């Protein structure tokens, strides 16, 4: 199963790269191939509908109409990381 995930942080480079590797590795262990797109939070709203999931490592106060958006900060702090990774797999599998 292949899923497209947008990873976004303030710059589109730093923390989203860390999150990308963790999510891709965890998803691979659960039979999900992740096609990742790096982005920045300023452009996320214009990318609604372009992916199966959007993970942001910066605070955003909006919801999107077509694409689930979740806070990926636990991927950086490691606090609650395992629960978040499980939630990501659930979302991508459609559970």
BALOBA-1460 file (C-alpha; in Angstrom, 3 decimals):
// residues 95
<rec num="1" residu="x" x="0.000" y="0.000" z="0.000"/>
<rec num="2" residu="x" x="1.450" y="3.368" z="-1.038"/>
<rec num="3" residu="x" x="0.359" y="6.591" z="0.641"/>
<rec num="4" residu="x" x="1.322" y="10.207" z="0.041"/>
<rec num="5" residu="x" x="2.212" y="12.197" z="3.158"/>
<rec num="6" residu="x" x="3.118" y="15.871" z="3.353"/>
<rec num="7" residu="x" x="5.579" y="16.745" z="6.104"/>
<rec num="8" residu="x" x="5.615" y="20.430" z="6.994"/>
<rec num="9" residu="x" x="7.568" y="22.596" z="9.413"/>
<rec num="10" residu="x" x="8.303" y="26.296" z="9.592"/>
<rec num="11" residu="x" x="11.085" y="26.182" z="6.983"/>
<rec num="12" residu="x" x="10.149" y="22.981" z="5.164"/>
<rec num="13" residu="x" x="13.579" y="21.503" z="5.846"/>
<rec num="14" residu="x" x="14.684" y="20.900" z="9.419"/>
<rec num="15" residu="x" x="12.251" y="19.177" z="11.772"/>
<rec num="16" residu="x" x="10.082" y="17.823" z="8.971"/>
<rec num="17" residu="x" x="13.097" y="15.833" z="7.737"/>
<rec num="18" residu="x" x="13.457" y="14.127" z="11.127"/>
<rec num="19" residu="x" x="9.733" y="13.354" z="11.191"/>
<rec num="20" residu="x" x="9.841" y="12.005" z="7.632"/>
<rec num="21" residu="x" x="12.464" y="9.371" z="8.376"/>
<rec num="22" residu="x" x="10.718" y="8.156" z="11.539"/>
<rec num="23" residu="x" x="7.327" y="7.889" z="9.827"/>
<rec num="24" residu="x" x="8.674" y="6.218" z="6.687"/>
<rec num="25" residu="x" x="10.542" y="3.581" z="8.728"/>
<rec num="26" residu="x" x="7.600" y="2.864" z="11.042"/>
<rec num="27" residu="x" x="5.106" y="2.678" z="8.186"/>
<rec num="28" residu="x" x="7.376" y="0.335" z="6.213"/>
<rec num="29" residu="x" x="7.286" y="-2.057" z="9.180"/>
<rec num="30" residu="x" x="3.477" y="-2.013" z="8.850"/>
<rec num="31" residu="x" x="3.308" y="-2.596" z="5.102"/>
<rec num="32" residu="x" x="2.814" y="1.026" z="4.078"/>
<rec num="33" residu="x" x="5.085" y="2.699" z="1.554"/>
<rec num="34" residu="x" x="5.208" y="6.448" z="2.157"/>
<rec num="35" residu="x" x="5.731" y="8.885" z="-0.678"/>
<rec num="36" residu="x" x="6.862" y="11.971" z="1.182"/>
<rec num="37" residu="x" x="6.543" y="15.600" z="0.196"/>
<rec num="38" residu="x" x="8.461" y="18.231" z="2.177"/>
<rec num="39" residu="x" x="6.635" y="21.498" z="2.683"/>
<rec num="40" residu="x" x="6.333" y="24.482" z="4.980"/>
<rec num="41" residu="x" x="3.347" y="25.394" z="7.116"/>
<rec num="42" residu="x" x="2.711" y="28.565" z="5.114"/>
<rec num="43" residu="x" x="1.714" y="26.510" z="2.053"/>
<rec num="44" residu="x" x="-0.084" y="23.574" z="3.722"/>
<rec num="45" residu="x" x="-3.577" y="25.004" z="3.302"/>
<rec num="46" residu="x" x="-3.083" y="25.234" z="-0.459"/>
<rec num="47" residu="x" x="-2.103" y="21.536" z="-0.512"/>
<rec num="48" residu="x" x="-5.414" y="20.257" z="0.873"/>
<rec num="49" residu="x" x="-6.447" y="17.192" z="-1.095"/>
<rec num="50" residu="x" x="-2.961" y="16.523" z="-2.470"/>
<rec num="51" residu="x" x="-2.044" y="13.830" z="0.078"/>
<rec num="52" residu="x" x="-3.486" y="11.139" z="2.311"/>
<rec num="53" residu="x" x="-2.161" y="12.854" z="5.453"/>
<rec num="54" residu="x" x="-0.350" y="16.031" z="6.464"/>
<rec num="55" residu="x" x="1.999" y="15.980" z="9.448"/>
<rec num="56" residu="x" x="3.128" y="19.342" z="10.807"/>
<rec num="57" residu="x" x="5.917" y="19.934" z="13.300"/>
<rec num="58" residu="x" x="4.897" y="23.546" z="13.874"/>
<rec num="59" residu="x" x="1.720" y="24.759" z="15.518"/>
<rec num="60" residu="x" x="-1.188" y="25.294" z="13.152"/>
<rec num="61" residu="x" x="-4.626" y="26.441" z="14.234"/>
<rec num="62" residu="x" x="-6.635" y="25.303" z="11.231"/>
<rec num="63" residu="x" x="-8.273" y="22.126" z="9.949"/>
<rec num="64" residu="x" x="-8.430" y="21.137" z="6.320"/>
<rec num="65" residu="x" x="-11.512" y="19.979" z="4.413"/>
<rec num="66" residu="x" x="-10.074" y="17.021" z="2.485"/>
<rec num="67" residu="x" x="-6.857" y="15.945" z="4.211"/>
<rec num="68" residu="x" x="-6.345" y="14.960" z="7.848"/>
<rec num="69" residu="x" x="-3.694" y="17.115" z="9.501"/>
<rec num="70" residu="x" x="-1.930" y="16.053" z="12.682"/>
<rec num="71" residu="x" x="0.643" y="17.543" z="15.023"/>
<rec num="72" residu="x" x="3.969" y="15.743" z="14.582"/>
<rec num="73" residu="x" x="5.824" y="17.410" z="17.468"/>
<rec num="74" residu="x" x="6.061" y="14.089" z="19.381"/>
<rec num="75" residu="x" x="8.280" y="12.855" z="16.542"/>
<rec num="76" residu="x" x="10.768" y="15.559" z="17.490"/>
<rec num="77" residu="x" x="10.452" y="15.486" z="21.282"/>
<rec num="78" residu="x" x="9.893" y="11.678" z="21.424"/>
<rec num="79" residu="x" x="7.235" y="12.264" z="24.113"/>
<rec num="80" residu="x" x="4.201" y="10.330" z="22.912"/>
<rec num="81" residu="x" x="6.014" y="9.288" z="19.736"/>
<rec num="82" residu="x" x="4.895" y="5.628" z="19.734"/>
<rec num="83" residu="x" x="1.220" y="6.584" z="20.158"/>
<rec num="84" residu="x" x="1.499" y="9.100" z="17.338"/>
<rec num="85" residu="x" x="3.151" y="6.593" z="14.997"/>
<rec num="86" residu="x" x="0.354" y="4.111" z="15.716"/>
<rec num="87" residu="x" x="-2.229" y="6.819" z="14.963"/>
<rec num="88" residu="x" x="-0.491" y="7.627" z="11.675"/>
<rec num="89" residu="x" x="-0.651" y="3.964" z="10.626"/>
<rec num="90" residu="x" x="-4.358" y="3.813" z="11.578"/>
<rec num="91" residu="x" x="-5.117" y="6.890" z="9.501"/>
<rec num="92" residu="x" x="-3.174" y="5.652" z="6.484"/>
<rec num="93" residu="x" x="-4.771" y="2.203" z="6.636"/>
<rec num="94" residu="x" x="-8.194" y="3.813" z="6.946"/>
<rec num="95" residu="x" x="-9.007" y="2.181" z="10.299"/>
